[in-house]
Amino acid sequence: MQYPLHLLKMINVLKRLPGVGSKSAERYAFHMLEWPQEYLDEMTSTIRDIHQKLQQCDECGCLKDEQRCQFCTEERQQSQVICVISSIKELFPIETTGEYKGLYHVLGGLLSPLNGIGPDKLSIDSLKLRIEKWQIKEIVIALDSTLEGDATSLYLKKELGPLGITTSRLAFGLPMGSPIDYVDGGTLARAFAARCKF
């Protein structure tokens, strides 16, 4: 039995979302068939307007709506700290902690020569300009603990070294509430390397 052509098209569109396979896409499509027209209209207009209503800030690269960027406020500028992240989506978990009150800078990716991403593809030059403009005292590197993340962090440390500012990186180690015998060797090694006085 073959699904109607438009239903197949809908399933294929939904499969483009990360983590959505054929079965999930089918379930979503059939569920949406039961929605009232107003729900479908709302979804359609919300998706259609995404690039118009959500834009990247020219200064920091974070998402902003039609008003001024909420992450480039005067209060945040006074902190004289910039947290460097690779993509916009990493900002929100950091903000949720309530621990960080400074500026952000979105690099736009991580160094990956195999994928053709070199330093020229990242917003490193604009980061240097912002450091001078806002008299930044510290850069917090909040990049993934992967080969690409480590390479990008080391490159940033080398590039920013001559500017004479403090460069720190988020600590890696044991997750909260985890017994040591459940932690993998790589994470445990990181925890030993990043140990601090108690």
KOLKE-567302 format. One record per atom (N, C-alpha, C): residue in three letters; chain; atom name; x, y, z. Coordinates in steps of 0.2 Angstrom, whole numbers, plus 5000, padded with zeros to 4 digits. Layout:
# residues N
> ALA A CA X Y Z $
...
//
This chain:
# residues 198
> MET A N 5004 4994 5000 $
> MET A CA 5000 5000 5000 $
> MET A C 5004 5006 5000 $
> GLN A N 5002 5011 4996 $
> GLN A CA 5006 5017 4995 $
> GLN A C 5003 5023 4999 $
> TYR A N 5006 5027 5002 $
> TYR A CA 5003 5033 5005 $
> TYR A C 5002 5038 5000 $
> PRO A N 4997 5042 5001 $
> PRO A CA 4995 5048 4996 $
> PRO A C 5002 5052 4995 $
> LEU A N 5002 5055 4989 $
> LEU A CA 5008 5058 4987 $
> LEU A C 5010 5064 4992 $
> HIS A N 5005 5068 4994 $
> HIS A CA 5006 5074 4998 $
> HIS A C 5008 5072 5005 $
> LEU A N 5006 5066 5008 $
> LEU A CA 5008 5063 5014 $
> LEU A C 5015 5061 5014 $
> LEU A N 5017 5058 5009 $
> LEU A CA 5024 5056 5008 $
> LEU A C 5028 5062 5008 $
> LYS A N 5026 5067 5004 $
> LYS A CA 5030 5073 5004 $
> LYS A C 5031 5076 5011 $
> MET A N 5026 5076 5015 $
> MET A CA 5026 5079 5022 $
> MET A C 5030 5075 5026 $
> ILE A N 5030 5068 5026 $
> ILE A CA 5035 5063 5029 $
> ILE A C 5042 5065 5028 $
> ASN A N 5043 5066 5021 $
> ASN A CA 5050 5067 5019 $
> ASN A C 5053 5074 5022 $
> VAL A N 5048 5079 5022 $
> VAL A CA 5050 5085 5025 $
> VAL A C 5052 5085 5032 $
> LEU A N 5048 5081 5036 $
> LEU A CA 5049 5080 5043 $
> LEU A C 5055 5076 5045 $
> LYS A N 5057 5072 5040 $
> LYS A CA 5063 5068 5041 $
> LYS A C 5069 5072 5041 $
> ARG A N 5069 5078 5038 $
> ARG A CA 5075 5082 5038 $
> ARG A C 5077 5085 5045 $
> LEU A N 5072 5084 5050 $
> LEU A CA 5074 5087 5057 $
> LEU A C 5078 5082 5060 $
> PRO A N 5083 5084 5064 $
> PRO A CA 5088 5079 5067 $
> PRO A C 5084 5075 5072 $
> GLY A N 5086 5068 5072 $
> GLY A CA 5084 5063 5076 $
> GLY A C 5077 5061 5074 $
> VAL A N 5074 5063 5068 $
> VAL A CA 5068 5061 5066 $
> VAL A C 5069 5056 5060 $
> GLY A N 5067 5049 5062 $
> GLY A CA 5067 5044 5057 $
> GLY A C 5061 5043 5053 $
> SER A N 5060 5038 5049 $
> SER A CA 5054 5037 5045 $
> SER A C 5048 5036 5050 $
> LYS A N 5048 5032 5055 $
> LYS A CA 5043 5030 5059 $
> LYS A C 5040 5037 5063 $
> SER A N 5045 5040 5066 $
> SER A CA 5043 5047 5069 $
> SER A C 5040 5052 5065 $
> ALA A N 5043 5052 5059 $
> ALA A CA 5040 5057 5054 $
> ALA A C 5033 5055 5052 $
> GLU A N 5032 5048 5051 $
> GLU A CA 5025 5046 5050 $
> GLU A C 5020 5048 5055 $
> ARG A N 5022 5046 5061 $
> ARG A CA 5018 5048 5067 $
> ARG A C 5016 5055 5068 $
> TYR A N 5021 5060 5067 $
> TYR A CA 5020 5067 5067 $
> TYR A C 5015 5069 5061 $
> ALA A N 5016 5066 5055 $
> ALA A CA 5012 5068 5050 $
> ALA A C 5005 5066 5051 $
> PHE A N 5004 5060 5053 $
> PHE A CA 4997 5058 5055 $
> PHE A C 4994 5062 5060 $
> HIS A N 4998 5064 5065 $
> HIS A CA 4995 5068 5071 $
> HIS A C 4993 5075 5068 $
> MET A N 4997 5077 5064 $
> MET A CA 4996 5084 5061 $
> MET A C 4989 5084 5057 $
> LEU A N 4988 5078 5054 $
> LEU A CA 4982 5078 5050 $
> LEU A C 4975 5079 5054 $
> GLU A N 4976 5078 5061 $
> GLU A CA 4971 5078 5065 $
> GLU A C 4970 5086 5068 $
> TRP A N 4975 5090 5067 $
> TRP A CA 4975 5097 5069 $
> TRP A C 4970 5101 5066 $
> PRO A N 4967 5106 5070 $
> PRO A CA 4962 5110 5066 $
> PRO A C 4966 5115 5062 $
> GLN A N 4963 5118 5057 $
> GLN A CA 4966 5122 5052 $
> GLN A C 4970 5128 5055 $
> GLU A N 4968 5131 5061 $
> GLU A CA 4971 5136 5064 $
> GLU A C 4978 5134 5067 $
> TYR A N 4979 5128 5069 $
> TYR A CA 4985 5126 5072 $
> TYR A C 4990 5125 5066 $
> LEU A N 4988 5122 5060 $
> LEU A CA 4992 5122 5054 $
> LEU A C 4994 5128 5051 $
> ASP A N 4989 5133 5051 $
> ASP A CA 4991 5140 5049 $
> ASP A C 4996 5143 5053 $
> GLU A N 4995 5142 5060 $
> GLU A CA 5000 5145 5065 $
> GLU A C 5007 5142 5064 $
> MET A N 5007 5136 5063 $
> MET A CA 5014 5132 5061 $
> MET A C 5017 5135 5055 $
> THR A N 5013 5135 5050 $
> THR A CA 5015 5137 5043 $
> THR A C 5018 5144 5043 $
> SER A N 5015 5149 5047 $
> SER A CA 5017 5156 5047 $
> SER A C 5023 5157 5051 $
> THR A N 5023 5153 5057 $
> THR A CA 5029 5153 5061 $
> THR A C 5036 5151 5058 $
> ILE A N 5035 5145 5054 $
> ILE A CA 5041 5142 5050 $
> ILE A C 5043 5147 5044 $
> ARG A N 5038 5150 5041 $
> ARG A CA 5039 5154 5035 $
> ARG A C 5043 5160 5037 $
> ASP A N 5041 5163 5043 $
> ASP A CA 5044 5170 5045 $
> ASP A C 5050 5169 5050 $
> ILE A N 5053 5163 5050 $
> ILE A CA 5059 5162 5055 $
> ILE A C 5065 5166 5053 $
> HIS A N 5066 5167 5047 $
> HIS A CA 5072 5171 5045 $
> HIS A C 5071 5178 5046 $
> GLN A N 5065 5180 5045 $
> GLN A CA 5063 5187 5046 $
> GLN A C 5062 5189 5053 $
> LYS A N 5060 5185 5057 $
> LYS A CA 5058 5187 5064 $
> LYS A C 5065 5185 5069 $
> LEU A N 5069 5181 5067 $
> LEU A CA 5075 5179 5070 $
> LEU A C 5081 5180 5066 $
> GLN A N 5085 5185 5068 $
> GLN A CA 5091 5186 5065 $
> GLN A C 5097 5186 5069 $
> GLN A N 5103 5185 5066 $
> GLN A CA 5109 5185 5070 $
> GLN A C 5112 5192 5071 $
> CYS A N 5114 5193 5077 $
> CYS A CA 5116 5200 5079 $
> CYS A C 5123 5201 5075 $
> ASP A N 5124 5207 5072 $
> ASP A CA 5130 5209 5069 $
> ASP A C 5136 5209 5073 $
> GLU A N 5135 5211 5080 $
> GLU A CA 5140 5211 5085 $
> GLU A C 5142 5205 5087 $
> CYS A N 5138 5201 5090 $
> CYS A CA 5140 5195 5094 $
> CYS A C 5138 5188 5090 $
> GLY A N 5134 5188 5085 $
> GLY A CA 5132 5182 5082 $
> GLY A C 5126 5178 5085 $
> CYS A N 5124 5181 5091 $
> CYS A CA 5118 5177 5094 $
> CYS A C 5112 5179 5091 $
> LEU A N 5106 5175 5092 $
> LEU A CA 5100 5177 5089 $
> LEU A C 5097 5183 5093 $
> LYS A N 5093 5187 5089 $
> LYS A CA 5089 5192 5091 $
> LYS A C 5083 5193 5087 $
> ASP A N 5078 5195 5091 $
> ASP A CA 5072 5197 5087 $
> ASP A C 5072 5203 5084 $
> GLU A N 5067 5207 5083 $
> GLU A CA 5067 5213 5079 $
> GLU A C 5070 5219 5083 $
> GLN A N 5070 5218 5090 $
> GLN A CA 5073 5223 5094 $
> GLN A C 5081 5222 5095 $
> ARG A N 5084 5226 5099 $
> ARG A CA 5091 5226 5100 $
> ARG A C 5093 5219 5103 $
> CYS A N 5099 5217 5102 $
> CYS A CA 5101 5210 5105 $
> CYS A C 5101 5210 5112 $
> GLN A N 5098 5205 5116 $
> GLN A CA 5098 5205 5123 $
> GLN A C 5105 5203 5126 $
> PHE A N 5109 5201 5122 $
> PHE A CA 5116 5198 5124 $
> PHE A C 5121 5204 5123 $
> CYS A N 5120 5209 5121 $
> CYS A CA 5124 5215 5120 $
> CYS A C 5123 5221 5124 $
> THR A N 5120 5220 5129 $
> THR A CA 5117 5226 5133 $
> THR A C 5123 5229 5137 $
> GLU A N 5122 5235 5139 $
> GLU A CA 5128 5239 5142 $
> GLU A C 5130 5236 5149 $
> GLU A N 5125 5233 5152 $
> GLU A CA 5127 5229 5158 $
> GLU A C 5131 5223 5157 $
> ARG A N 5130 5220 5152 $
> ARG A CA 5135 5214 5150 $
> ARG A C 5141 5216 5148 $
> GLN A N 5142 5222 5144 $
> GLN A CA 5148 5225 5142 $
> GLN A C 5152 5227 5148 $
> GLN A N 5150 5229 5153 $
> GLN A CA 5153 5231 5159 $
> GLN A C 5157 5225 5162 $
> SER A N 5155 5219 5161 $
> SER A CA 5158 5213 5164 $
> SER A C 5165 5212 5161 $
> GLN A N 5167 5215 5155 $
> GLN A CA 5173 5214 5152 $
> GLN A C 5175 5207 5151 $
> VAL A N 5170 5203 5150 $
> VAL A CA 5171 5196 5149 $
> VAL A C 5167 5193 5143 $
> ILE A N 5171 5190 5138 $
> ILE A CA 5167 5187 5132 $
> ILE A C 5168 5179 5133 $
> CYS A N 5162 5176 5132 $
> CYS A CA 5162 5168 5132 $
> CYS A C 5161 5167 5125 $
> VAL A N 5166 5163 5122 $
> VAL A CA 5166 5161 5115 $
> VAL A C 5163 5154 5114 $
> ILE A N 5158 5154 5110 $
> ILE A CA 5154 5147 5109 $
> ILE A C 5155 5146 5101 $
> SER A N 5154 5140 5099 $
> SER A CA 5154 5138 5092 $
> SER A C 5148 5140 5088 $
> SER A N 5142 5139 5091 $
> SER A CA 5136 5140 5088 $
> SER A C 5130 5143 5093 $
> ILE A N 5125 5146 5090 $
> ILE A CA 5120 5149 5094 $
> ILE A C 5117 5145 5099 $
> LYS A N 5116 5138 5097 $
> LYS A CA 5112 5134 5102 $
> LYS A C 5115 5133 5108 $
> GLU A N 5122 5134 5109 $
> GLU A CA 5126 5133 5115 $
> GLU A C 5125 5138 5120 $
> LEU A N 5122 5144 5118 $
> LEU A CA 5121 5150 5122 $
> LEU A C 5116 5148 5127 $
> PHE A N 5110 5145 5125 $
> PHE A CA 5105 5144 5130 $
> PHE A C 5106 5140 5136 $
> PRO A N 5109 5134 5135 $
> PRO A CA 5111 5130 5141 $
> PRO A C 5115 5134 5146 $
> ILE A N 5120 5138 5143 $
> ILE A CA 5124 5142 5148 $
> ILE A C 5120 5147 5151 $
> GLU A N 5115 5151 5148 $
> GLU A CA 5111 5156 5151 $
> GLU A C 5107 5153 5156 $
> THR A N 5104 5147 5155 $
> THR A CA 5100 5143 5160 $
> THR A C 5103 5142 5167 $
> THR A N 5110 5142 5167 $
> THR A CA 5113 5141 5173 $
> THR A C 5112 5147 5178 $
> GLY A N 5112 5153 5175 $
> GLY A CA 5112 5159 5178 $
> GLY A C 5119 5161 5181 $
> GLU A N 5124 5157 5180 $
> GLU A CA 5131 5159 5182 $
> GLU A C 5135 5164 5178 $
> TYR A N 5133 5164 5172 $
> TYR A CA 5137 5169 5168 $
> TYR A C 5133 5175 5166 $
> LYS A N 5136 5181 5167 $
> LYS A CA 5133 5187 5165 $
> LYS A C 5136 5192 5160 $
> GLY A N 5141 5189 5157 $
> GLY A CA 5145 5193 5152 $
> GLY A C 5143 5193 5145 $
> LEU A N 5147 5195 5140 $
> LEU A CA 5145 5195 5133 $
> LEU A C 5147 5188 5130 $
> TYR A N 5144 5187 5124 $
> TYR A CA 5145 5181 5120 $
> TYR A C 5148 5182 5113 $
> HIS A N 5152 5177 5111 $
> HIS A CA 5154 5178 5104 $
> HIS A C 5153 5171 5100 $
> VAL A N 5149 5171 5095 $
> VAL A CA 5148 5165 5091 $
> VAL A C 5153 5164 5086 $
> LEU A N 5157 5159 5086 $
> LEU A CA 5162 5158 5081 $
> LEU A C 5160 5156 5074 $
> GLY A N 5154 5152 5074 $
> GLY A CA 5151 5150 5068 $
> GLY A C 5154 5143 5066 $
> GLY A N 5157 5139 5071 $
> GLY A CA 5159 5133 5069 $
> GLY A C 5166 5131 5073 $
> LEU A N 5169 5126 5071 $
> LEU A CA 5175 5123 5074 $
> LEU A C 5180 5122 5069 $
> LEU A N 5186 5123 5070 $
> LEU A CA 5191 5121 5065 $
> LEU A C 5191 5114 5063 $
> SER A N 5190 5112 5056 $
> SER A CA 5190 5106 5054 $
> SER A C 5193 5105 5047 $
> PRO A N 5199 5105 5046 $
> PRO A CA 5202 5105 5039 $
> PRO A C 5199 5099 5035 $
> LEU A N 5197 5094 5037 $
> LEU A CA 5194 5089 5033 $
> LEU A C 5187 5091 5030 $
> ASN A N 5184 5095 5034 $
> ASN A CA 5177 5098 5031 $
> ASN A C 5178 5105 5028 $
> GLY A N 5185 5107 5027 $
> GLY A CA 5186 5113 5024 $
> GLY A C 5185 5119 5028 $
> ILE A N 5185 5119 5035 $
> ILE A CA 5184 5124 5039 $
> ILE A C 5190 5126 5042 $
> GLY A N 5193 5132 5040 $
> GLY A CA 5199 5134 5042 $
> GLY A C 5198 5141 5046 $
> PRO A N 5203 5144 5049 $
> PRO A CA 5202 5150 5053 $
> PRO A C 5198 5156 5049 $
> ASP A N 5199 5156 5043 $
> ASP A CA 5196 5161 5039 $
> ASP A C 5188 5160 5039 $
> LYS A N 5186 5154 5040 $
> LYS A CA 5178 5153 5040 $
> LYS A C 5175 5155 5047 $
> LEU A N 5179 5156 5052 $
> LEU A CA 5177 5158 5059 $
> LEU A C 5177 5165 5060 $
> SER A N 5173 5168 5065 $
> SER A CA 5173 5175 5066 $
> SER A C 5178 5177 5071 $
> ILE A N 5185 5175 5070 $
> ILE A CA 5190 5177 5075 $
> ILE A C 5192 5184 5074 $
> ASP A N 5192 5187 5068 $
> ASP A CA 5194 5194 5067 $
> ASP A C 5190 5198 5071 $
> SER A N 5183 5197 5070 $
> SER A CA 5178 5201 5074 $
> SER A C 5179 5200 5081 $
> LEU A N 5181 5194 5084 $
> LEU A CA 5182 5193 5091 $
> LEU A C 5187 5198 5093 $
> LYS A N 5193 5198 5089 $
> LYS A CA 5198 5203 5091 $
> LYS A C 5196 5210 5091 $
> LEU A N 5192 5212 5087 $
> LEU A CA 5190 5219 5086 $
> LEU A C 5185 5221 5093 $
> ARG A N 5181 5216 5095 $
> ARG A CA 5177 5217 5100 $
> ARG A C 5181 5217 5107 $
> ILE A N 5187 5213 5107 $
> ILE A CA 5191 5213 5113 $
> ILE A C 5194 5220 5114 $
> GLU A N 5196 5223 5108 $
> GLU A CA 5199 5230 5109 $
> GLU A C 5193 5235 5110 $
> LYS A N 5188 5235 5107 $
> LYS A CA 5182 5239 5108 $
> LYS A C 5179 5240 5115 $
> TRP A N 5178 5234 5118 $
> TRP A CA 5175 5234 5125 $
> TRP A C 5181 5233 5130 $
> GLN A N 5187 5233 5128 $
> GLN A CA 5192 5233 5133 $
> GLN A C 5191 5226 5138 $
> ILE A N 5191 5221 5134 $
> ILE A CA 5189 5214 5137 $
> ILE A C 5195 5212 5141 $
> LYS A N 5194 5209 5147 $
> LYS A CA 5199 5207 5152 $
> LYS A C 5200 5199 5151 $
> GLU A N 5195 5196 5150 $
> GLU A CA 5195 5189 5150 $
> GLU A C 5191 5186 5144 $
> ILE A N 5193 5180 5141 $
> ILE A CA 5190 5176 5136 $
> ILE A C 5189 5169 5139 $
> VAL A N 5182 5167 5140 $
> VAL A CA 5180 5161 5142 $
> VAL A C 5179 5156 5136 $
> ILE A N 5183 5151 5135 $
> ILE A CA 5182 5147 5129 $
> ILE A C 5177 5141 5131 $
> ALA A N 5171 5141 5128 $
> ALA A CA 5166 5136 5130 $
> ALA A C 5165 5132 5123 $
> LEU A N 5170 5128 5121 $
> LEU A CA 5169 5124 5115 $
> LEU A C 5169 5117 5117 $
> ASP A N 5166 5112 5113 $
> ASP A CA 5166 5105 5114 $
> ASP A C 5172 5102 5116 $
> SER A N 5172 5097 5120 $
> SER A CA 5178 5093 5121 $
> SER A C 5179 5087 5116 $
> THR A N 5180 5090 5110 $
> THR A CA 5181 5085 5104 $
> THR A C 5188 5087 5101 $
> LEU A N 5190 5083 5096 $
> LEU A CA 5196 5085 5093 $
> LEU A C 5196 5092 5090 $
> GLU A N 5190 5093 5086 $
> GLU A CA 5189 5100 5083 $
> GLU A C 5189 5105 5088 $
> GLY A N 5185 5104 5094 $
> GLY A CA 5185 5109 5099 $
> GLY A C 5191 5110 5103 $
> ASP A N 5195 5105 5104 $
> ASP A CA 5202 5106 5107 $
> ASP A C 5207 5110 5102 $
> ALA A N 5206 5108 5096 $
> ALA A CA 5211 5112 5091 $
> ALA A C 5209 5119 5090 $
> THR A N 5202 5120 5090 $
> THR A CA 5200 5127 5090 $
> THR A C 5202 5131 5096 $
> SER A N 5201 5128 5102 $
> SER A CA 5203 5131 5108 $
> SER A C 5211 5133 5108 $
> LEU A N 5215 5128 5106 $
> LEU A CA 5222 5130 5106 $
> LEU A C 5224 5135 5101 $
> TYR A N 5220 5135 5095 $
> TYR A CA 5221 5140 5090 $
> TYR A C 5219 5147 5093 $
> LEU A N 5214 5148 5097 $
> LEU A CA 5212 5154 5100 $
> LEU A C 5216 5156 5105 $
> LYS A N 5219 5152 5109 $
> LYS A CA 5224 5154 5114 $
> LYS A C 5230 5157 5111 $
> LYS A N 5232 5154 5106 $
> LYS A CA 5238 5156 5102 $
> LYS A C 5237 5163 5099 $
> GLU A N 5231 5164 5096 $
> GLU A CA 5229 5170 5092 $
> GLU A C 5228 5176 5097 $
> LEU A N 5225 5174 5103 $
> LEU A CA 5223 5179 5108 $
> LEU A C 5229 5181 5113 $
> GLY A N 5234 5177 5113 $
> GLY A CA 5240 5177 5118 $
> GLY A C 5243 5184 5118 $
> PRO A N 5245 5187 5112 $
> PRO A CA 5248 5193 5111 $
> PRO A C 5244 5199 5114 $
> LEU A N 5237 5198 5114 $
> LEU A CA 5233 5204 5117 $
> LEU A C 5233 5205 5124 $
> GLY A N 5237 5200 5128 $
> GLY A CA 5238 5201 5135 $
> GLY A C 5232 5200 5139 $
> ILE A N 5227 5196 5137 $
> ILE A CA 5221 5195 5141 $
> ILE A C 5221 5188 5144 $
> THR A N 5217 5187 5149 $
> THR A CA 5216 5181 5152 $
> THR A C 5212 5176 5148 $
> THR A N 5214 5170 5146 $
> THR A CA 5210 5165 5142 $
> THR A C 5209 5159 5147 $
> SER A N 5203 5158 5148 $
> SER A CA 5201 5152 5152 $
> SER A C 5197 5147 5148 $
> ARG A N 5196 5141 5150 $
> ARG A CA 5192 5136 5146 $
> ARG A C 5187 5133 5151 $
> LEU A N 5181 5131 5150 $
> LEU A CA 5177 5128 5154 $
> LEU A C 5180 5121 5157 $
> ALA A N 5179 5120 5163 $
> ALA A CA 5182 5114 5166 $
> ALA A C 5178 5108 5163 $
> PHE A N 5182 5102 5162 $
> PHE A CA 5179 5096 5160 $
> PHE A C 5180 5091 5166 $
> GLY A N 5176 5086 5167 $
> GLY A CA 5177 5081 5172 $
> GLY A C 5171 5077 5174 $
> LEU A N 5170 5076 5181 $
> LEU A CA 5165 5071 5183 $
> LEU A C 5158 5075 5183 $
> PRO A N 5153 5072 5180 $
> PRO A CA 5146 5075 5180 $
> PRO A C 5144 5075 5187 $
> MET A N 5140 5079 5189 $
> MET A CA 5137 5080 5196 $
> MET A C 5133 5073 5197 $
> GLY A N 5133 5070 5203 $
> GLY A CA 5130 5064 5205 $
> GLY A C 5132 5058 5202 $
> SER A N 5137 5058 5198 $
> SER A CA 5139 5051 5195 $
> SER A C 5144 5048 5200 $
> PRO A N 5143 5041 5201 $
> PRO A CA 5148 5037 5204 $
> PRO A C 5154 5036 5200 $
> ILE A N 5160 5036 5203 $
> ILE A CA 5167 5036 5199 $
> ILE A C 5167 5030 5194 $
> ASP A N 5164 5024 5197 $
> ASP A CA 5165 5018 5193 $
> ASP A C 5160 5018 5187 $
> TYR A N 5156 5023 5186 $
> TYR A CA 5152 5023 5180 $
> TYR A C 5155 5028 5175 $
> VAL A N 5160 5032 5177 $
> VAL A CA 5163 5037 5172 $
> VAL A C 5168 5034 5168 $
> ASP A N 5168 5036 5161 $
> ASP A CA 5173 5033 5156 $
> ASP A C 5180 5036 5158 $
> GLY A N 5185 5032 5155 $
> GLY A CA 5192 5034 5156 $
> GLY A C 5194 5041 5154 $
> GLY A N 5191 5043 5148 $
> GLY A CA 5193 5050 5145 $
> GLY A C 5190 5055 5150 $
> THR A N 5184 5054 5152 $
> THR A CA 5181 5059 5157 $
> THR A C 5185 5060 5163 $
> LEU A N 5187 5054 5166 $
> LEU A CA 5191 5053 5172 $
> LEU A C 5198 5056 5171 $
> ALA A N 5201 5055 5166 $
> ALA A CA 5207 5058 5164 $
> ALA A C 5207 5066 5164 $
> ARG A N 5202 5068 5161 $
> ARG A CA 5200 5076 5161 $
> ARG A C 5199 5078 5168 $
> ALA A N 5196 5075 5172 $
> ALA A CA 5194 5077 5179 $
> ALA A C 5201 5077 5183 $
> PHE A N 5206 5073 5182 $
> PHE A CA 5212 5073 5185 $
> PHE A C 5216 5079 5183 $
> ALA A N 5216 5080 5176 $
> ALA A CA 5220 5085 5174 $
> ALA A C 5217 5092 5176 $
> ALA A N 5211 5093 5177 $
> ALA A CA 5208 5099 5178 $
> ALA A C 5206 5100 5186 $
> ARG A N 5209 5096 5190 $
> ARG A CA 5208 5096 5197 $
> ARG A C 5210 5102 5200 $
> CYS A N 5206 5104 5206 $
> CYS A CA 5208 5111 5209 $
> CYS A C 5208 5109 5217 $
> LYS A N 5211 5114 5220 $
> LYS A CA 5212 5114 5227 $
> LYS A C 5205 5113 5231 $
> PHE A N 5205 5110 5236 $
> PHE A CA 5199 5108 5240 $
> PHE A C 5199 5111 5247 $
//
